């Protein structure tokens, strides 16, 4: 049998402690970040009210999920910056980074550093977000808990020196750029909606309503969806699903997360061969992010794409083969 299907309760038998109890300050939370995340979720729920609905807002949310989730996080932060799975022009890389930055998932250097640390210690105690601590911890709890091991200076020196050689990424570490990203996006969506409403001869209240719908859908709904696309990969795909490969951690492939997160949910495949740009290894494992990379290649905008190691095909066609997951992070 070439795939191992894991039941929903299988992960509960194995638990790991919090990452280095000395480093993780239990009982304390990053209150400002928690207020931001909870606030975004509450405002996104306004989309359920008819007053905040517009089809234009829905379209903006869908386009935003594509730009920030598919191109920004999955293609750029993850496959391009973290694993160097392909190369492209710097102007295009920086454009993708701006999309990712607007999703409020931290700076490029810290996102890359945390993810490289995850690969080095996946589902072991130093893993920053293993759901084997608890599902909630792996999904989002780790984000709100101070962890000295993830101190920017320390983790950057070990895992993100190559990222910070780029002056553009150094600048993103300075000043309140993430706050500016929120304010600029909010002003653009609401302001553009109001102006468009007035241009369509709507009265002032109707124009404000249209602007509010674009703000709620285009900013808050979009951001929350992209957050959970990423968080589900950290949590769900290390607990439930099936395994094509016997890696030395608990990664799984999960159908719903695979389709919901642009191919990121084929996580066992990814841990078996972290540098590969292609995560889907079976016909049903559709990897939309890899299709986008192939399109960039056809357009002459990307090159040096890393494809799956040939030894993985042997594993798929025969018995499961135990594979390591280590990767050189000192780039």
C-alpha positions as protocol buffer text, in pm:
chain_id: "A"
residue {
  index: 1
  type: UNK
  ca { x: 0 y: 0 z: 0 }
}
residue {
  index: 2
  type: UNK
  ca { x: 146 y: 332 z: -106 }
}
residue {
  index: 3
  type: UNK
  ca { x: -44 y: 571 z: 120 }
}
residue {
  index: 4
  type: UNK
  ca { x: -109 y: 559 z: 492 }
}
residue {
  index: 5
  type: UNK
  ca { x: -445 y: 704 z: 593 }
}
residue {
  index: 6
  type: UNK
  ca { x: -448 y: 857 z: 939 }
}
residue {
  index: 7
  type: UNK
  ca { x: -769 y: 875 z: 1136 }
}
residue {
  index: 8
  type: UNK
  ca { x: -889 y: 1183 z: 1316 }
}
residue {
  index: 9
  type: UNK
  ca { x: -790 y: 1054 z: 1657 }
}
residue {
  index: 10
  type: UNK
  ca { x: -447 y: 925 z: 1569 }
}
residue {
  index: 11
  type: UNK
  ca { x: -254 y: 1237 z: 1663 }
}
residue {
  index: 12
  type: UNK
  ca { x: -393 y: 1254 z: 2015 }
}
residue {
  index: 13
  type: UNK
  ca { x: -166 y: 972 z: 2135 }
}
residue {
  index: 14
  type: UNK
  ca { x: 148 y: 1184 z: 2091 }
}
residue {
  index: 15
  type: UNK
  ca { x: 203 y: 1511 z: 2270 }
}
residue {
  index: 16
  type: UNK
  ca { x: 497 y: 1746 z: 2297 }
}
residue {
  index: 17
  type: UNK
  ca { x: 557 y: 2010 z: 2564 }
}
residue {
  index: 18
  type: UNK
  ca { x: 559 y: 2381 z: 2497 }
}
residue {
  index: 19
  type: UNK
  ca { x: 872 y: 2504 z: 2319 }
}
residue {
  index: 20
  type: UNK
  ca { x: 1140 y: 2544 z: 2590 }
}
residue {
  index: 21
  type: UNK
  ca { x: 934 y: 2640 z: 2896 }
}
residue {
  index: 22
  type: UNK
  ca { x: 1201 y: 2893 z: 2994 }
}
residue {
  index: 23
  type: UNK
  ca { x: 1155 y: 3072 z: 2662 }
}
residue {
  index: 24
  type: UNK
  ca { x: 777 y: 3058 z: 2642 }
}
residue {
  index: 25
  type: UNK
  ca { x: 628 y: 3284 z: 2907 }
}
residue {
  index: 26
  type: UNK
  ca { x: 310 y: 3101 z: 3001 }
}
residue {
  index: 27
  type: UNK
  ca { x: 27 y: 3308 z: 3137 }
}
residue {
  index: 28
  type: UNK
  ca { x: 133 y: 3614 z: 2938 }
}
residue {
  index: 29
  type: UNK
  ca { x: -9 y: 3726 z: 2606 }
}
residue {
  index: 30
  type: UNK
  ca { x: 86 y: 3982 z: 2347 }
}
residue {
  index: 31
  type: UNK
  ca { x: -226 y: 4182 z: 2419 }
}
residue {
  index: 32
  type: UNK
  ca { x: -191 y: 4431 z: 2135 }
}
residue {
  index: 33
  type: UNK
  ca { x: -163 y: 4153 z: 1878 }
}
residue {
  index: 34
  type: UNK
  ca { x: -454 y: 3964 z: 2031 }
}
residue {
  index: 35
  type: UNK
  ca { x: -675 y: 4275 z: 2017 }
}
residue {
  index: 36
  type: UNK
  ca { x: -580 y: 4321 z: 1651 }
}
residue {
  index: 37
  type: UNK
  ca { x: -660 y: 3960 z: 1554 }
}
residue {
  index: 38
  type: UNK
  ca { x: -985 y: 3942 z: 1754 }
}
residue {
  index: 39
  type: UNK
  ca { x: -1087 y: 4282 z: 1619 }
}
residue {
  index: 40
  type: UNK
  ca { x: -1031 y: 4172 z: 1260 }
}
residue {
  index: 41
  type: UNK
  ca { x: -1247 y: 3863 z: 1317 }
}
residue {
  index: 42
  type: UNK
  ca { x: -1528 y: 4065 z: 1475 }
}
residue {
  index: 43
  type: UNK
  ca { x: -1529 y: 4323 z: 1197 }
}
residue {
  index: 44
  type: UNK
  ca { x: -1517 y: 4044 z: 935 }
}
residue {
  index: 45
  type: UNK
  ca { x: -1837 y: 3904 z: 1088 }
}
residue {
  index: 46
  type: UNK
  ca { x: -2013 y: 4226 z: 980 }
}
residue {
  index: 47
  type: UNK
  ca { x: -2005 y: 4073 z: 631 }
}
residue {
  index: 48
  type: UNK
  ca { x: -2298 y: 3857 z: 746 }
}
residue {
  index: 49
  type: UNK
  ca { x: -2518 y: 4167 z: 776 }
}
residue {
  index: 50
  type: UNK
  ca { x: -2700 y: 4277 z: 458 }
}
residue {
  index: 51
  type: UNK
  ca { x: -2599 y: 4640 z: 510 }
}
residue {
  index: 52
  type: UNK
  ca { x: -2233 y: 4549 z: 452 }
}
residue {
  index: 53
  type: UNK
  ca { x: -2290 y: 4326 z: 150 }
}
residue {
  index: 54
  type: UNK
  ca { x: -2200 y: 4409 z: -207 }
}
residue {
  index: 55
  type: UNK
  ca { x: -2095 y: 4184 z: -492 }
}
residue {
  index: 56
  type: UNK
  ca { x: -1808 y: 4422 z: -560 }
}
residue {
  index: 57
  type: UNK
  ca { x: -1686 y: 4359 z: -206 }
}
residue {
  index: 58
  type: UNK
  ca { x: -1707 y: 3982 z: -254 }
}
residue {
  index: 59
  type: UNK
  ca { x: -1505 y: 4007 z: -576 }
}
residue {
  index: 60
  type: UNK
  ca { x: -1246 y: 4225 z: -403 }
}
residue {
  index: 61
  type: UNK
  ca { x: -1217 y: 3969 z: -122 }
}
residue {
  index: 62
  type: UNK
  ca { x: -1163 y: 3686 z: -372 }
}
residue {
  index: 63
  type: UNK
  ca { x: -902 y: 3884 z: -565 }
}
residue {
  index: 64
  type: UNK
  ca { x: -733 y: 3981 z: -240 }
}
residue {
  index: 65
  type: UNK
  ca { x: -716 y: 3619 z: -122 }
}
residue {
  index: 66
  type: UNK
  ca { x: -549 y: 3531 z: -451 }
}
residue {
  index: 67
  type: UNK
  ca { x: -299 y: 3819 z: -436 }
}
residue {
  index: 68
  type: UNK
  ca { x: -215 y: 3797 z: -65 }
}
residue {
  index: 69
  type: UNK
  ca { x: -265 y: 3425 z: -4 }
}
residue {
  index: 70
  type: UNK
  ca { x: -164 y: 3254 z: -329 }
}
residue {
  index: 71
  type: UNK
  ca { x: 98 y: 3497 z: -461 }
}
residue {
  index: 72
  type: UNK
  ca { x: 204 y: 3658 z: -133 }
}
residue {
  index: 73
  type: UNK
  ca { x: 221 y: 3388 z: 134 }
}
residue {
  index: 74
  type: UNK
  ca { x: 223 y: 3057 z: -52 }
}
residue {
  index: 75
  type: UNK
  ca { x: 429 y: 3146 z: -359 }
}
residue {
  index: 76
  type: UNK
  ca { x: 654 y: 3420 z: -219 }
}
residue {
  index: 77
  type: UNK
  ca { x: 702 y: 3395 z: 159 }
}
residue {
  index: 78
  type: UNK
  ca { x: 696 y: 3014 z: 158 }
}
residue {
  index: 79
  type: UNK
  ca { x: 829 y: 2869 z: -166 }
}
residue {
  index: 80
  type: UNK
  ca { x: 1043 y: 3157 z: -293 }
}
residue {
  index: 81
  type: UNK
  ca { x: 1192 y: 3316 z: 19 }
}
residue {
  index: 82
  type: UNK
  ca { x: 1190 y: 3032 z: 273 }
}
residue {
  index: 83
  type: UNK
  ca { x: 1283 y: 2733 z: 56 }
}
residue {
  index: 84
  type: UNK
  ca { x: 1436 y: 2900 z: -252 }
}
residue {
  index: 85
  type: UNK
  ca { x: 1228 y: 2669 z: -472 }
}
residue {
  index: 86
  type: UNK
  ca { x: 1265 y: 2898 z: -775 }
}
residue {
  index: 87
  type: UNK
  ca { x: 1409 y: 3232 z: -875 }
}
residue {
  index: 88
  type: UNK
  ca { x: 1259 y: 3546 z: -1027 }
}
residue {
  index: 89
  type: UNK
  ca { x: 1341 y: 3912 z: -1088 }
}
residue {
  index: 90
  type: UNK
  ca { x: 1383 y: 4122 z: -774 }
}
residue {
  index: 91
  type: UNK
  ca { x: 1114 y: 4369 z: -876 }
}
residue {
  index: 92
  type: UNK
  ca { x: 865 y: 4081 z: -905 }
}
residue {
  index: 93
  type: UNK
  ca { x: 979 y: 3925 z: -577 }
}
residue {
  index: 94
  type: UNK
  ca { x: 935 y: 4258 z: -399 }
}
residue {
  index: 95
  type: UNK
  ca { x: 588 y: 4300 z: -551 }
}
residue {
  index: 96
  type: UNK
  ca { x: 485 y: 3960 z: -417 }
}
residue {
  index: 97
  type: UNK
  ca { x: 630 y: 4052 z: -78 }
}
residue {
  index: 98
  type: UNK
  ca { x: 411 y: 4364 z: -65 }
}
residue {
  index: 99
  type: UNK
  ca { x: 106 y: 4141 z: -122 }
}
residue {
  index: 100
  type: UNK
  ca { x: 217 y: 3910 z: 159 }
}
residue {
  index: 101
  type: UNK
  ca { x: 297 y: 4201 z: 389 }
}
residue {
  index: 102
  type: UNK
  ca { x: -58 y: 4330 z: 346 }
}
residue {
  index: 103
  type: UNK
  ca { x: -188 y: 4001 z: 491 }
}
residue {
  index: 104
  type: UNK
  ca { x: -36 y: 4096 z: 829 }
}
residue {
  index: 105
  type: UNK
  ca { x: 162 y: 3778 z: 883 }
}
residue {
  index: 106
  type: UNK
  ca { x: 478 y: 3953 z: 1001 }
}
residue {
  index: 107
  type: UNK
  ca { x: 781 y: 4072 z: 810 }
}
residue {
  index: 108
  type: UNK
  ca { x: 947 y: 3852 z: 546 }
}
residue {
  index: 109
  type: UNK
  ca { x: 1254 y: 3786 z: 762 }
}
residue {
  index: 110
  type: UNK
  ca { x: 1060 y: 3673 z: 1068 }
}
residue {
  index: 111
  type: UNK
  ca { x: 811 y: 3463 z: 869 }
}
residue {
  index: 112
  type: UNK
  ca { x: 1098 y: 3287 z: 696 }
}
residue {
  index: 113
  type: UNK
  ca { x: 1295 y: 3240 z: 1019 }
}
residue {
  index: 114
  type: UNK
  ca { x: 1003 y: 3089 z: 1209 }
}
residue {
  index: 115
  type: UNK
  ca { x: 919 y: 2854 z: 925 }
}
residue {
  index: 116
  type: UNK
  ca { x: 1277 y: 2736 z: 881 }
}
residue {
  index: 117
  type: UNK
  ca { x: 1291 y: 2665 z: 1255 }
}
residue {
  index: 118
  type: UNK
  ca { x: 968 y: 2467 z: 1219 }
}
residue {
  index: 119
  type: UNK
  ca { x: 1126 y: 2249 z: 953 }
}
residue {
  index: 120
  type: UNK
  ca { x: 1437 y: 2189 z: 1160 }
}
residue {
  index: 121
  type: UNK
  ca { x: 1241 y: 2081 z: 1469 }
}
residue {
  index: 122
  type: UNK
  ca { x: 900 y: 1979 z: 1329 }
}
residue {
  index: 123
  type: UNK
  ca { x: 678 y: 1830 z: 1602 }
}
residue {
  index: 124
  type: UNK
  ca { x: 960 y: 1838 z: 1855 }
}
residue {
  index: 125
  type: UNK
  ca { x: 970 y: 2066 z: 2157 }
}
residue {
  index: 126
  type: UNK
  ca { x: 1157 y: 2356 z: 1986 }
}
residue {
  index: 127
  type: UNK
  ca { x: 897 y: 2366 z: 1703 }
}
residue {
  index: 128
  type: UNK
  ca { x: 736 y: 2712 z: 1737 }
}
residue {
  index: 129
  type: UNK
  ca { x: 384 y: 2592 z: 1652 }
}
residue {
  index: 130
  type: UNK
  ca { x: 339 y: 2217 z: 1673 }
}
residue {
  index: 131
  type: UNK
  ca { x: -29 y: 2126 z: 1727 }
}
residue {
  index: 132
  type: UNK
  ca { x: 94 y: 1831 z: 1932 }
}
residue {
  index: 133
  type: UNK
  ca { x: 108 y: 2081 z: 2219 }
}
residue {
  index: 134
  type: UNK
  ca { x: -260 y: 2145 z: 2148 }
}
residue {
  index: 135
  type: UNK
  ca { x: -462 y: 2217 z: 1837 }
}
residue {
  index: 136
  type: UNK
  ca { x: -531 y: 2576 z: 1946 }
}
residue {
  index: 137
  type: UNK
  ca { x: -162 y: 2632 z: 2018 }
}
residue {
  index: 138
  type: UNK
  ca { x: -60 y: 2514 z: 1672 }
}
residue {
  index: 139
  type: UNK
  ca { x: -336 y: 2705 z: 1497 }
}
residue {
  index: 140
  type: UNK
  ca { x: -297 y: 3047 z: 1655 }
}
residue {
  index: 141
  type: UNK
  ca { x: -211 y: 3031 z: 2027 }
}
residue {
  index: 142
  type: UNK
  ca { x: 163 y: 3044 z: 1964 }
}
residue {
  index: 143
  type: UNK
  ca { x: 122 y: 3379 z: 1791 }
}
residue {
  index: 144
  type: UNK
  ca { x: -6 y: 3549 z: 2108 }
}
residue {
  index: 145
  type: UNK
  ca { x: 243 y: 3396 z: 2354 }
}
residue {
  index: 146
  type: UNK
  ca { x: 581 y: 3561 z: 2416 }
}
residue {
  index: 147
  type: UNK
  ca { x: 863 y: 3323 z: 2320 }
}
residue {
  index: 148
  type: UNK
  ca { x: 1221 y: 3432 z: 2383 }
}
residue {
  index: 149
  type: UNK
  ca { x: 1345 y: 3169 z: 2137 }
}
residue {
  index: 150
  type: UNK
  ca { x: 1174 y: 3366 z: 1860 }
}
residue {
  index: 151
  type: UNK
  ca { x: 1340 y: 3693 z: 1955 }
}
residue {
  index: 152
  type: UNK
  ca { x: 1404 y: 3872 z: 1629 }
}
residue {
  index: 153
  type: UNK
  ca { x: 1778 y: 3927 z: 1668 }
}
residue {
  index: 154
  type: UNK
  ca { x: 1850 y: 3573 z: 1779 }
}
residue {
  index: 155
  type: UNK
  ca { x: 1635 y: 3390 z: 1528 }
}
residue {
  index: 156
  type: UNK
  ca { x: 1741 y: 3616 z: 1241 }
}
residue {
  index: 157
  type: UNK
  ca { x: 2109 y: 3539 z: 1295 }
}
residue {
  index: 158
  type: UNK
  ca { x: 2040 y: 3166 z: 1274 }
}
residue {
  index: 159
  type: UNK
  ca { x: 1768 y: 3144 z: 1011 }
}
residue {
  index: 160
  type: UNK
  ca { x: 1727 y: 3463 z: 807 }
}
residue {
  index: 161
  type: UNK
  ca { x: 2066 y: 3618 z: 732 }
}
residue {
  index: 162
  type: UNK
  ca { x: 2011 y: 3571 z: 359 }
}
residue {
  index: 163
  type: UNK
  ca { x: 1679 y: 3759 z: 372 }
}
residue {
  index: 164
  type: UNK
  ca { x: 1825 y: 4059 z: 553 }
}
residue {
  index: 165
  type: UNK
  ca { x: 2099 y: 4102 z: 295 }
}
residue {
  index: 166
  type: UNK
  ca { x: 1826 y: 4267 z: 88 }
}
residue {
  index: 167
  type: UNK
  ca { x: 1794 y: 4634 z: 190 }
}
residue {
  index: 168
  type: UNK
  ca { x: 1423 y: 4633 z: 105 }
}
residue {
  index: 169
  type: UNK
  ca { x: 1358 y: 4366 z: 367 }
}
residue {
  index: 170
  type: UNK
  ca { x: 1572 y: 4548 z: 622 }
}
residue {
  index: 171
  type: UNK
  ca { x: 1353 y: 4855 z: 576 }
}
residue {
  index: 172
  type: UNK
  ca { x: 1039 y: 4651 z: 644 }
}
residue {
  index: 173
  type: UNK
  ca { x: 1184 y: 4565 z: 986 }
}
residue {
  index: 174
  type: UNK
  ca { x: 1199 y: 4932 z: 1079 }
}
residue {
  index: 175
  type: UNK
  ca { x: 935 y: 5182 z: 1179 }
}
residue {
  index: 176
  type: UNK
  ca { x: 565 y: 5097 z: 1197 }
}
residue {
  index: 177
  type: UNK
  ca { x: 525 y: 4963 z: 844 }
}
residue {
  index: 178
  type: UNK
  ca { x: 267 y: 4701 z: 942 }
}
residue {
  index: 179
  type: UNK
  ca { x: 51 y: 4968 z: 1105 }
}
residue {
  index: 180
  type: UNK
  ca { x: 83 y: 5179 z: 792 }
}
residue {
  index: 181
  type: UNK
  ca { x: -18 y: 4877 z: 584 }
}
residue {
  index: 182
  type: UNK
  ca { x: -344 y: 4856 z: 780 }
}
residue {
  index: 183
  type: UNK
  ca { x: -419 y: 5227 z: 762 }
}
residue {
  index: 184
  type: UNK
  ca { x: -338 y: 5264 z: 393 }
}
residue {
  index: 185
  type: UNK
  ca { x: -547 y: 4961 z: 296 }
}
residue {
  index: 186
  type: UNK
  ca { x: -842 y: 5081 z: 506 }
}
residue {
  index: 187
  type: UNK
  ca { x: -828 y: 5428 z: 355 }
}
residue {
  index: 188
  type: UNK
  ca { x: -802 y: 5294 z: 1 }
}
residue {
  index: 189
  type: UNK
  ca { x: -1094 y: 5051 z: 27 }
}
residue {
  index: 190
  type: UNK
  ca { x: -1330 y: 5284 z: 212 }
}
residue {
  index: 191
  type: UNK
  ca { x: -1228 y: 5597 z: 23 }
}
residue {
  index: 192
  type: UNK
  ca { x: -1244 y: 5433 z: -320 }
}
residue {
  index: 193
  type: UNK
  ca { x: -1584 y: 5286 z: -234 }
}
residue {
  index: 194
  type: UNK
  ca { x: -1725 y: 5622 z: -131 }
}
residue {
  index: 195
  type: UNK
  ca { x: -1589 y: 5797 z: -439 }
}
residue {
  index: 196
  type: UNK
  ca { x: -1718 y: 5521 z: -666 }
}
residue {
  index: 197
  type: UNK
  ca { x: -2058 y: 5539 z: -499 }
}
residue {
  index: 198
  type: UNK
  ca { x: -2082 y: 5912 z: -556 }
}
residue {
  index: 199
  type: UNK
  ca { x: -1967 y: 5863 z: -916 }
}
residue {
  index: 200
  type: UNK
  ca { x: -2258 y: 5619 z: -960 }
}
residue {
  index: 201
  type: UNK
  ca { x: -2492 y: 5900 z: -849 }
}
residue {
  index: 202
  type: UNK
  ca { x: -2563 y: 5740 z: -513 }
}
residue {
  index: 203
  type: UNK
  ca { x: -2657 y: 5966 z: -224 }
}
residue {
  index: 204
  type: UNK
  ca { x: -2403 y: 6020 z: 52 }
}
residue {
  index: 205
  type: UNK
  ca { x: -2537 y: 5749 z: 283 }
}
residue {
  index: 206
  type: UNK
  ca { x: -2550 y: 5494 z: 1 }
}
residue {
  index: 207
  type: UNK
  ca { x: -2194 y: 5587 z: -99 }
}
residue {
  index: 208
  type: UNK
  ca { x: -2077 y: 5540 z: 260 }
}
residue {
  index: 209
  type: UNK
  ca { x: -2254 y: 5204 z: 270 }
}
residue {
  index: 210
  type: UNK
  ca { x: -2080 y: 5096 z: -49 }
}
residue {
  index: 211
  type: UNK
  ca { x: -1744 y: 5208 z: 88 }
}
residue {
  index: 212
  type: UNK
  ca { x: -1808 y: 5018 z: 411 }
}
residue {
  index: 213
  type: UNK
  ca { x: -1887 y: 4701 z: 217 }
}
residue {
  index: 214
  type: UNK
  ca { x: -1558 y: 4724 z: 27 }
}
residue {
  index: 215
  type: UNK
  ca { x: -1374 y: 4784 z: 353 }
}
residue {
  index: 216
  type: UNK
  ca { x: -1530 y: 4488 z: 536 }
}
residue {
  index: 217
  type: UNK
  ca { x: -1495 y: 4241 z: 247 }
}
residue {
  index: 218
  type: UNK
  ca { x: -1182 y: 4369 z: 75 }
}
residue {
  index: 219
  type: UNK
  ca { x: -975 y: 4413 z: 391 }
}
residue {
  index: 220
  type: UNK
  ca { x: -1114 y: 4228 z: 692 }
}
residue {
  index: 221
  type: UNK
  ca { x: -1277 y: 3921 z: 535 }
}
residue {
  index: 222
  type: UNK
  ca { x: -984 y: 3877 z: 298 }
}
residue {
  index: 223
  type: UNK
  ca { x: -726 y: 3903 z: 576 }
}
residue {
  index: 224
  type: UNK
  ca { x: -907 y: 3659 z: 805 }
}
residue {
  index: 225
  type: UNK
  ca { x: -941 y: 3403 z: 524 }
}
residue {
  index: 226
  type: UNK
  ca { x: -570 y: 3424 z: 440 }
}
residue {
  index: 227
  type: UNK
  ca { x: -480 y: 3394 z: 809 }
}
residue {
  index: 228
  type: UNK
  ca { x: -674 y: 3071 z: 844 }
}
residue {
  index: 229
  type: UNK
  ca { x: -533 y: 2935 z: 518 }
}
residue {
  index: 230
  type: UNK
  ca { x: -188 y: 2961 z: 674 }
}
residue {
  index: 231
  type: UNK
  ca { x: -284 y: 2859 z: 1027 }
}
residue {
  index: 232
  type: UNK
  ca { x: -469 y: 2547 z: 908 }
}
residue {
  index: 233
  type: UNK
  ca { x: -148 y: 2421 z: 749 }
}
residue {
  index: 234
  type: UNK
  ca { x: 33 y: 2464 z: 1083 }
}
residue {
  index: 235
  type: UNK
  ca { x: -239 y: 2286 z: 1279 }
}
residue {
  index: 236
  type: UNK
  ca { x: -468 y: 2056 z: 1078 }
}
residue {
  index: 237
  type: UNK
  ca { x: -201 y: 1906 z: 852 }
}
residue {
  index: 238
  type: UNK
  ca { x: 8 y: 1794 z: 1147 }
}
residue {
  index: 239
  type: UNK
  ca { x: -285 y: 1609 z: 1305 }
}
residue {
  index: 240
  type: UNK
  ca { x: -527 y: 1468 z: 1046 }
}
residue {
  index: 241
  type: UNK
  ca { x: -501 y: 1330 z: 694 }
}
residue {
  index: 242
  type: UNK
  ca { x: -300 y: 1075 z: 500 }
}
residue {
  index: 243
  type: UNK
  ca { x: 72 y: 1025 z: 447 }
}
residue {
  index: 244
  type: UNK
  ca { x: 246 y: 944 z: 121 }
}
residue {
  index: 245
  type: UNK
  ca { x: 585 y: 932 z: 295 }
}
residue {
  index: 246
  type: UNK
  ca { x: 712 y: 826 z: 637 }
}
residue {
  index: 247
  type: UNK
  ca { x: 887 y: 1144 z: 735 }
}
residue {
  index: 248
  type: UNK
  ca { x: 1040 y: 1191 z: 1081 }
}
residue {
  index: 249
  type: UNK
  ca { x: 755 y: 1416 z: 1203 }
}
residue {
  index: 250
  type: UNK
  ca { x: 376 y: 1404 z: 1192 }
}
residue {
  index: 251
  type: UNK
  ca { x: 294 y: 1592 z: 871 }
}
residue {
  index: 252
  type: UNK
  ca { x: -12 y: 1482 z: 672 }
}
residue {
  index: 253
  type: UNK
  ca { x: -182 y: 1564 z: 345 }
}
residue {
  index: 254
  type: UNK
  ca { x: -533 y: 1697 z: 403 }
}
residue {
  index: 255
  type: UNK
  ca { x: -784 y: 1725 z: 118 }
}
residue {
  index: 256
  type: UNK
  ca { x: -980 y: 2026 z: 245 }
}
residue {
  index: 257
  type: UNK
  ca { x: -672 y: 2221 z: 350 }
}
residue {
  index: 258
  type: UNK
  ca { x: -497 y: 2126 z: 26 }
}
residue {
  index: 259
  type: UNK
  ca { x: -771 y: 2284 z: -184 }
}
residue {
  index: 260
  type: UNK
  ca { x: -842 y: 2570 z: 59 }
}
residue {
  index: 261
  type: UNK
  ca { x: -479 y: 2682 z: 87 }
}
residue {
  index: 262
  type: UNK
  ca { x: -355 y: 2675 z: -273 }
}
residue {
  index: 263
  type: UNK
  ca { x: -179 y: 2339 z: -245 }
}
residue {
  index: 264
  type: UNK
  ca { x: -11 y: 2410 z: 89 }
}
residue {
  index: 265
  type: UNK
  ca { x: -218 y: 2134 z: 251 }
}
residue {
  index: 266
  type: UNK
  ca { x: -18 y: 1859 z: 77 }
}
residue {
  index: 267
  type: UNK
  ca { x: 205 y: 1902 z: 376 }
}
residue {
  index: 268
  type: UNK
  ca { x: 347 y: 1551 z: 410 }
}
residue {
  index: 269
  type: UNK
  ca { x: 473 y: 1577 z: 51 }
}
residue {
  index: 270
  type: UNK
  ca { x: 630 y: 1912 z: 138 }
}
residue {
  index: 271
  type: UNK
  ca { x: 808 y: 1781 z: 448 }
}
residue {
  index: 272
  type: UNK
  ca { x: 938 y: 1485 z: 249 }
}
residue {
  index: 273
  type: UNK
  ca { x: 1103 y: 1723 z: 0 }
}
residue {
  index: 274
  type: UNK
  ca { x: 1105 y: 2079 z: 143 }
}
residue {
  index: 275
  type: UNK
  ca { x: 1292 y: 2248 z: -142 }
}
residue {
  index: 276
  type: UNK
  ca { x: 1060 y: 2129 z: -416 }
}
residue {
  index: 277
  type: UNK
  ca { x: 829 y: 2393 z: -562 }
}
residue {
  index: 278
  type: UNK
  ca { x: 568 y: 2127 z: -634 }
}
residue {
  index: 279
  type: UNK
  ca { x: 367 y: 2005 z: -335 }
}
residue {
  index: 280
  type: UNK
  ca { x: 104 y: 1792 z: -513 }
}
residue {
  index: 281
  type: UNK
  ca { x: 240 y: 1447 z: -596 }
}
residue {
  index: 282
  type: UNK
  ca { x: -79 y: 1256 z: -688 }
}
residue {
  index: 283
  type: UNK
  ca { x: -333 y: 1340 z: -957 }
}
residue {
  index: 284
  type: UNK
  ca { x: -592 y: 1464 z: -707 }
}
residue {
  index: 285
  type: UNK
  ca { x: -339 y: 1677 z: -516 }
}
residue {
  index: 286
  type: UNK
  ca { x: -400 y: 1994 z: -716 }
}
residue {
  index: 287
  type: UNK
  ca { x: -133 y: 2253 z: -638 }
}
residue {
  index: 288
  type: UNK
  ca { x: -253 y: 2588 z: -766 }
}
residue {
  index: 289
  type: UNK
  ca { x: 56 y: 2769 z: -640 }
}
residue {
  index: 290
  type: UNK
  ca { x: 281 y: 2543 z: -848 }
}
residue {
  index: 291
  type: UNK
  ca { x: 60 y: 2609 z: -1151 }
}
residue {
  index: 292
  type: UNK
  ca { x: 121 y: 2980 z: -1095 }
}
residue {
  index: 293
  type: UNK
  ca { x: 497 y: 2917 z: -1081 }
}
residue {
  index: 294
  type: UNK
  ca { x: 475 y: 2726 z: -1410 }
}
residue {
  index: 295
  type: UNK
  ca { x: 287 y: 3021 z: -1561 }
}
residue {
  index: 296
  type: UNK
  ca { x: 565 y: 3255 z: -1448 }
}
residue {
  index: 297
  type: UNK
  ca { x: 818 y: 3025 z: -1616 }
}
residue {
  index: 298
  type: UNK
  ca { x: 619 y: 3030 z: -1941 }
}
residue {
  index: 299
  type: UNK
  ca { x: 614 y: 3410 z: -1925 }
}
residue {
  index: 300
  type: UNK
  ca { x: 989 y: 3419 z: -1872 }
}
residue {
  index: 301
  type: UNK
  ca { x: 948 y: 3563 z: -1521 }
}
residue {
  index: 302
  type: UNK
  ca { x: 1078 y: 3265 z: -1320 }
}
residue {
  index: 303
  type: UNK
  ca { x: 1349 y: 3005 z: -1360 }
}
residue {
  index: 304
  type: UNK
  ca { x: 1557 y: 2743 z: -1171 }
}
residue {
  index: 305
  type: UNK
  ca { x: 1241 y: 2573 z: -1043 }
}
residue {
  index: 306
  type: UNK
  ca { x: 1319 y: 2287 z: -804 }
}
residue {
  index: 307
  type: UNK
  ca { x: 1111 y: 1977 z: -886 }
}
residue {
  index: 308
  type: UNK
  ca { x: 1042 y: 1673 z: -663 }
}
residue {
  index: 309
  type: UNK
  ca { x: 1333 y: 1442 z: -592 }
}
residue {
  index: 310
  type: UNK
  ca { x: 1308 y: 1132 z: -818 }
}
residue {
  index: 311
  type: UNK
  ca { x: 1340 y: 903 z: -517 }
}
residue {
  index: 312
  type: UNK
  ca { x: 993 y: 1013 z: -408 }
}
residue {
  index: 313
  type: UNK
  ca { x: 838 y: 849 z: -714 }
}
residue {
  index: 314
  type: UNK
  ca { x: 986 y: 519 z: -598 }
}
residue {
  index: 315
  type: UNK
  ca { x: 817 y: 565 z: -262 }
}
residue {
  index: 316
  type: UNK
  ca { x: 480 y: 638 z: -421 }
}
residue {
  index: 317
  type: UNK
  ca { x: 495 y: 333 z: -645 }
}
residue {
  index: 318
  type: UNK
  ca { x: 602 y: 91 z: -375 }
}
residue {
  index: 319
  type: UNK
  ca { x: 605 y: 72 z: 0 }
}
residue {
  index: 320
  type: UNK
  ca { x: 638 y: 379 z: 214 }
}
residue {
  index: 321
  type: UNK
  ca { x: 997 y: 488 z: 250 }
}
residue {
  index: 322
  type: UNK
  ca { x: 1132 y: 668 z: 552 }
}
residue {
  index: 323
  type: UNK
  ca { x: 1264 y: 1008 z: 453 }
}
residue {
  index: 324
  type: UNK
  ca { x: 1450 y: 1276 z: 643 }
}
residue {
  index: 325
  type: UNK
  ca { x: 1329 y: 1635 z: 651 }
}
residue {
  index: 326
  type: UNK
  ca { x: 1645 y: 1828 z: 727 }
}
residue {
  index: 327
  type: UNK
  ca { x: 1730 y: 2127 z: 516 }
}
residue {
  index: 328
  type: UNK
  ca { x: 2017 y: 2369 z: 512 }
}
residue {
  index: 329
  type: UNK
  ca { x: 1892 y: 2690 z: 668 }
}
residue {
  index: 330
  type: UNK
  ca { x: 2226 y: 2870 z: 685 }
}
residue {
  index: 331
  type: UNK
  ca { x: 2197 y: 3044 z: 349 }
}
